């Protein structure tokens, strides 16, 4: 897995800079994809579809989206809001 940019290089990804758990999970990949899509296709509905999909994950004892690296309130971060 390529390293994430250092804090300040890509401000929209700064929320991941200090969290090693988050950097090694699916969320980091999704966040980088979201960042790239903001440049490549700013009108994509992928972020909304991802949030909808994550919201449908069934509840299971001892398992949460945090295990995939999603921080609490992730959809409210600047990265995930509309451009």
C-alpha distances in whole Angstrom, upper triangle without the diagonal:
4,6,9,12,15,18,20,18,17,20,19,16,18,18,15,15,17,15,13,14,13,10,8,10,11,13,10,9,13,14,12,13,17,16,16,19,21,21,22,24,25,27,25,26,22,22,25,25,21,23,26,24,23,26,28,26,28,29,28,29,27,24,23,21,20,18,16,15,18,20,23,25,22,24,26,23,24,21,22,25,27,27
4,7,9,12,15,17,15,15,18,17,14,16,17,14,14,16,15,13,15,14,10,10,13,13,14,11,10,14,13,11,13,16,15,15,18,20,20,20,23,24,26,25,26,23,22,26,25,22,24,27,26,24,28,29,28,31,31,31,32,29,27,25,22,21,20,18,17,19,20,24,25,22,24,25,22,23,19,21,25,26,25
4,6,9,12,14,12,13,15,15,12,13,14,11,10,12,13,11,13,12,9,10,13,14,14,10,11,14,13,11,14,16,15,15,19,20,20,21,24,24,27,25,27,23,22,26,26,23,24,28,27,25,28,30,28,31,31,31,32,29,26,25,22,21,20,18,16,18,19,23,24,21,23,24,21,21,18,21,24,26,25
4,6,9,11,10,9,12,12,8,9,11,8,8,11,11,11,13,11,8,10,12,13,12,8,10,12,10,9,12,14,12,13,16,17,17,19,21,21,24,23,24,21,20,23,24,21,22,26,25,23,26,28,27,30,30,30,31,28,26,24,21,19,19,17,14,16,16,20,21,18,20,21,17,17,15,17,20,22,22
4,7,8,6,7,9,10,8,8,11,9,8,11,13,13,16,14,11,14,16,17,15,11,13,15,12,10,14,15,12,13,17,17,17,19,21,21,24,24,25,23,21,25,26,23,24,28,27,25,28,31,30,33,33,34,34,31,29,27,23,22,22,20,17,18,18,22,22,19,21,21,17,17,15,18,20,22,21
4,6,6,8,9,11,9,8,11,10,7,10,12,13,16,15,12,15,18,19,17,14,16,18,15,13,17,17,15,16,20,19,19,22,24,24,27,27,28,26,23,27,28,26,26,30,29,27,30,33,32,34,34,35,35,32,30,28,25,23,23,22,18,19,19,22,22,20,22,22,18,18,16,19,22,24,23
4,6,7,7,10,8,5,8,9,6,9,12,13,16,15,13,17,18,20,17,14,17,18,15,14,18,17,15,17,20,19,20,23,24,23,27,26,27,25,23,26,28,25,25,29,29,27,29,32,31,34,34,34,35,32,30,27,24,22,23,22,18,19,17,20,20,18,20,20,16,15,15,18,20,22,21
4,6,5,9,9,7,10,11,9,12,15,17,20,18,16,20,21,22,19,16,19,19,16,15,18,18,14,17,20,18,18,21,23,22,25,26,27,25,23,26,28,26,26,30,30,28,30,33,33,36,36,37,37,34,32,29,26,24,26,24,21,21,19,22,21,19,21,20,16,15,14,18,19,21,19
4,6,9,9,8,12,12,10,14,16,18,20,18,16,19,21,21,19,16,17,18,15,13,16,16,13,14,17,16,16,19,21,20,24,24,26,24,22,26,27,25,26,29,30,28,30,33,33,36,36,37,38,35,33,30,27,25,26,24,21,21,21,23,23,20,21,21,17,15,14,18,20,21,19
4,6,6,7,10,11,10,14,16,17,19,16,15,18,19,19,16,13,15,15,12,10,13,13,9,11,14,13,13,16,18,17,20,20,22,20,18,22,24,22,22,26,26,25,27,30,30,33,33,35,36,33,31,28,24,23,24,22,19,19,18,21,20,17,18,18,14,12,11,14,16,17,15
4,5,5,8,10,10,13,15,17,19,16,15,19,20,20,17,14,16,16,12,12,15,13,10,13,15,13,14,18,19,17,21,21,22,21,18,21,24,22,21,25,26,24,26,29,29,32,32,34,35,32,30,27,23,22,24,22,19,18,17,19,18,15,16,15,11,10,9,13,14,16,14
4,6,7,9,10,14,15,17,18,15,14,18,17,17,14,12,14,13,9,9,12,10,7,11,13,11,12,16,16,15,18,18,18,17,14,17,20,18,18,21,22,21,22,26,26,29,29,31,32,30,27,24,21,20,22,19,16,15,14,16,15,12,13,12,8,7,5,9,11,13,12
4,5,6,7,11,11,13,15,11,10,14,14,14,11,9,11,11,7,8,11,10,8,11,13,12,14,17,18,17,20,19,20,18,15,18,20,18,18,21,22,20,22,25,25,28,28,29,30,28,25,22,19,17,19,17,14,13,13,15,15,12,13,13,10,9,7,11,13,15,15
4,5,5,8,10,12,14,12,11,15,16,16,13,11,14,14,11,11,15,14,12,15,17,16,17,20,22,20,23,22,23,21,18,21,23,21,20,24,24,22,24,27,27,29,29,30,31,28,26,23,20,18,20,18,15,14,13,15,15,13,15,14,11,11,10,13,15,18,17
4,6,7,8,11,12,10,10,14,14,15,12,10,14,13,10,12,15,14,13,16,18,17,19,22,22,21,23,22,22,20,17,20,22,19,18,22,22,19,21,24,24,26,26,27,27,25,23,20,17,15,17,16,12,11,9,12,12,10,13,12,9,10,10,12,14,17,18
4,6,5,8,9,7,6,10,11,12,10,8,11,12,9,10,14,14,13,16,18,18,19,22,23,22,24,23,23,20,18,20,22,19,18,22,22,19,21,24,23,26,25,26,26,23,21,18,16,13,15,13,10,10,9,12,13,11,14,14,11,13,11,13,16,19,20
4,6,8,10,9,8,11,13,15,13,10,14,15,12,13,16,16,15,17,20,20,21,23,25,24,27,26,26,24,21,24,25,22,22,26,25,23,25,28,27,29,29,29,29,26,24,22,19,17,18,16,13,14,13,16,17,15,18,18,14,15,14,17,19,22,22
4,6,9,9,9,12,14,16,14,12,16,17,15,16,19,19,18,21,23,23,25,27,28,27,30,29,29,26,23,26,27,24,23,27,27,24,26,28,27,29,28,28,28,24,23,21,19,16,17,16,13,14,12,15,17,16,19,19,16,17,17,19,22,25,25
4,5,5,6,9,11,13,12,10,14,15,13,15,18,18,18,21,23,23,25,27,28,27,29,28,27,24,22,24,25,22,21,24,24,21,23,25,23,25,24,24,24,21,19,17,15,12,13,13,9,11,10,13,15,14,17,18,15,17,16,18,21,24,25
4,5,5,7,9,12,12,10,13,16,14,15,18,19,19,21,24,24,26,27,29,28,31,29,28,25,23,26,26,22,22,26,24,21,24,26,24,26,25,24,24,20,19,18,16,13,13,12,10,12,12,15,18,16,20,21,18,20,19,20,24,27,27
4,6,6,7,10,10,10,13,14,14,16,18,19,20,22,24,24,26,28,29,28,30,28,27,24,22,24,24,20,20,23,22,19,21,23,20,22,21,20,20,17,15,14,13,9,9,9,7,10,10,13,16,15,18,20,18,20,19,20,23,26,27
4,6,5,8,7,6,10,11,10,12,15,15,16,18,20,21,23,24,25,25,26,24,24,20,18,20,21,17,17,20,19,16,19,21,19,21,20,20,21,18,15,13,11,8,9,8,4,7,8,11,14,12,15,16,15,17,15,16,19,22,23
4,6,8,8,5,8,11,10,11,13,15,15,17,19,20,22,23,24,24,26,24,24,21,19,22,22,18,19,22,21,18,21,23,21,24,23,23,24,21,18,17,14,12,12,10,7,10,11,15,17,14,17,19,16,18,15,17,20,23,23
4,7,8,7,9,11,12,12,15,16,17,18,21,22,24,24,26,26,28,25,25,22,20,23,22,19,20,22,21,18,21,23,20,23,22,22,22,19,17,16,14,12,10,9,8,11,13,16,19,16,19,21,19,21,18,19,23,25,26
4,5,6,7,9,10,12,13,15,16,18,19,21,23,23,24,24,26,23,22,19,17,20,19,15,16,19,17,14,18,19,17,19,19,19,20,17,14,13,10,9,8,5,5,8,11,14,16,14,17,19,17,20,17,17,21,23,25
4,5,5,6,9,10,11,12,14,16,16,19,21,21,21,22,23,20,19,15,14,17,16,12,13,16,14,12,15,17,15,17,18,18,20,18,14,13,10,10,9,5,6,8,11,15,16,13,15,18,17,19,16,15,19,21,22
4,5,5,6,9,10,10,12,14,15,16,19,20,20,20,21,18,17,14,12,15,15,11,11,15,13,11,14,16,15,18,18,19,21,18,15,13,9,9,9,6,5,5,8,12,13,9,12,14,13,15,12,12,16,18,19
4,5,5,6,9,10,11,12,14,15,17,18,19,19,21,19,19,15,14,17,17,14,14,18,17,15,18,20,18,22,22,23,24,21,18,16,13,12,12,9,7,8,10,14,15,11,14,16,14,15,12,13,16,19,19
4,5,5,6,9,10,11,12,14,16,16,17,18,20,17,17,14,13,16,16,12,14,17,16,15,18,20,18,22,23,23,25,23,20,18,14,14,14,10,10,11,13,17,17,14,15,18,16,16,13,13,17,19,19
4,6,5,6,9,10,10,12,15,15,15,15,17,14,14,10,9,12,12,9,11,14,13,12,15,17,16,20,21,22,24,23,19,17,13,14,14,10,10,9,12,15,15,11,12,15,13,14,11,10,14,15,17
4,5,5,6,9,10,11,13,14,15,14,16,14,14,12,9,13,14,11,12,15,15,14,17,19,19,22,23,24,26,24,21,18,14,14,15,12,10,10,11,14,14,10,11,13,10,11,8,8,12,14,14
4,5,5,6,9,10,11,12,14,14,16,15,16,13,12,15,16,13,15,18,18,17,20,22,22,25,26,27,29,27,24,21,17,17,18,15,13,13,15,18,17,13,14,16,13,13,9,11,14,15,15
4,5,5,6,9,10,10,11,12,14,12,13,10,9,13,13,11,14,17,16,16,19,21,21,24,26,27,29,28,24,22,18,19,19,15,15,14,16,19,18,14,14,17,15,14,11,11,14,14,14
4,5,5,6,9,10,10,9,11,10,10,8,7,11,12,10,12,15,15,15,17,20,20,24,25,27,29,28,24,21,17,18,19,16,15,13,15,17,16,12,12,14,12,11,7,7,10,11,11
4,5,5,7,9,10,10,13,12,13,12,10,14,15,14,15,18,19,18,21,23,23,27,28,30,32,30,27,24,20,20,21,18,17,15,16,19,17,14,13,15,12,10,7,9,11,11,10
4,5,5,6,8,9,12,11,14,12,12,15,16,15,17,20,20,20,23,25,25,29,30,32,34,32,29,26,22,23,24,20,19,18,20,22,21,17,17,18,16,14,10,12,14,14,12
4,5,5,5,6,9,7,10,9,9,13,13,13,15,18,18,19,21,23,24,27,29,31,34,32,29,26,22,23,24,21,20,18,20,22,20,17,16,17,16,14,11,11,12,11,10
4,6,6,4,8,8,11,10,10,13,15,14,16,18,19,20,22,24,25,29,31,33,35,34,30,27,23,24,25,22,21,19,20,22,20,16,15,16,14,11,9,9,10,9,7
4,6,6,10,10,14,13,13,16,18,18,19,22,23,23,25,28,29,32,34,36,38,37,33,30,26,27,28,25,23,22,23,25,23,20,18,19,17,14,12,13,14,12,10
4,6,9,9,13,12,13,16,17,17,20,22,22,23,26,27,28,32,34,36,38,37,34,31,27,28,29,25,24,23,25,27,25,21,20,21,20,17,14,15,16,14,12
4,6,6,9,10,11,14,15,15,18,19,20,21,24,25,27,30,33,35,37,36,33,30,26,28,29,25,25,23,24,26,24,21,19,20,19,17,14,14,14,12,10
4,6,9,10,10,12,14,15,16,18,20,21,22,25,26,30,32,34,37,36,32,29,25,27,28,25,24,22,23,24,22,19,16,17,16,14,12,11,11,8,7
4,6,9,10,11,13,14,16,17,19,20,21,23,25,29,31,34,37,36,32,29,26,27,29,26,25,23,24,25,22,20,17,18,18,16,14,12,12,8,8
4,5,8,9,10,11,13,14,15,17,19,20,22,26,28,31,34,33,29,27,23,25,26,23,23,21,22,23,21,18,15,17,17,16,14,12,12,10,10
4,6,5,6,9,10,11,12,14,16,17,19,23,25,28,31,31,27,24,21,23,24,21,21,19,21,21,19,16,14,16,16,16,14,11,11,10,12
4,5,5,6,9,10,10,12,14,15,17,21,23,25,28,28,24,21,18,20,21,18,18,16,18,20,18,15,13,15,16,15,13,10,12,11,13
4,5,5,6,9,10,11,12,14,16,20,21,24,27,26,22,19,16,18,19,16,16,13,15,16,14,11,9,12,12,12,10,7,8,9,11
4,5,5,6,9,10,11,13,15,18,20,23,26,26,22,19,16,18,20,18,18,15,16,17,14,12,9,12,13,14,12,9,9,9,13
4,5,5,6,9,10,11,13,16,19,22,25,25,21,19,16,18,20,17,18,15,18,18,16,14,12,15,16,17,15,11,13,13,16
4,5,5,6,9,10,11,15,17,19,22,22,18,16,12,15,16,13,14,12,14,15,14,12,10,14,14,16,13,10,13,14,16
4,5,5,6,9,10,14,16,18,21,21,17,14,11,14,16,13,14,11,13,13,11,9,7,11,12,14,13,9,11,13,16
4,6,5,7,9,12,15,18,21,21,18,15,13,16,18,16,17,14,16,15,14,13,10,14,16,18,16,13,14,15,18
4,5,5,7,10,13,16,19,19,16,14,11,15,16,13,15,13,16,16,15,14,12,16,18,20,18,14,16,18,21
4,5,5,9,11,14,16,16,13,10,8,11,12,10,12,10,12,12,12,11,11,14,16,18,16,13,16,18,21
4,6,8,10,13,16,17,14,11,9,13,14,13,14,12,14,13,12,12,11,14,16,19,18,15,16,18,22
4,6,9,12,16,17,14,12,11,15,15,14,17,14,17,16,16,15,14,18,20,22,21,18,20,21,25
4,7,9,12,13,10,9,8,12,12,12,14,13,15,15,16,15,15,19,20,23,22,19,21,23,26
4,6,10,12,9,9,10,14,14,14,17,15,18,17,18,18,18,21,23,26,25,22,24,26,30
4,7,9,7,7,10,12,13,14,16,15,17,16,17,18,19,21,23,27,26,23,25,28,31
4,6,5,7,10,12,12,14,16,16,18,17,20,20,21,24,26,29,28,26,28,31,34
4,6,8,12,13,12,15,17,17,18,18,21,21,23,26,27,30,30,28,30,33,36
4,7,10,10,9,13,14,15,16,16,19,20,22,24,25,29,28,26,29,32,35
4,7,8,7,9,12,12,14,14,17,17,19,22,23,26,25,23,26,29,32
4,5,6,8,9,9,11,11,13,14,16,18,19,22,21,20,22,25,28
4,5,5,7,6,8,9,11,11,12,15,16,19,18,16,19,22,25
4,5,5,5,6,8,11,10,13,15,15,19,18,17,20,23,25
4,5,7,9,11,14,14,16,19,19,22,20,19,22,25,28
4,6,9,12,14,12,14,17,17,20,18,17,20,23,25
4,6,9,12,10,13,15,14,17,15,15,18,21,23
4,7,8,6,9,12,11,14,13,12,15,18,20
4,6,5,9,10,10,13,13,12,15,18,20
4,6,9,9,10,14,14,13,15,19,21
4,6,6,7,11,12,10,12,15,18
4,5,5,9,9,7,10,13,16
4,6,8,8,5,7,10,13
4,6,8,7,7,10,13
4,5,6,7,10,12
4,5,5,8,9
4,6,8,9
4,7,9
4,6
4
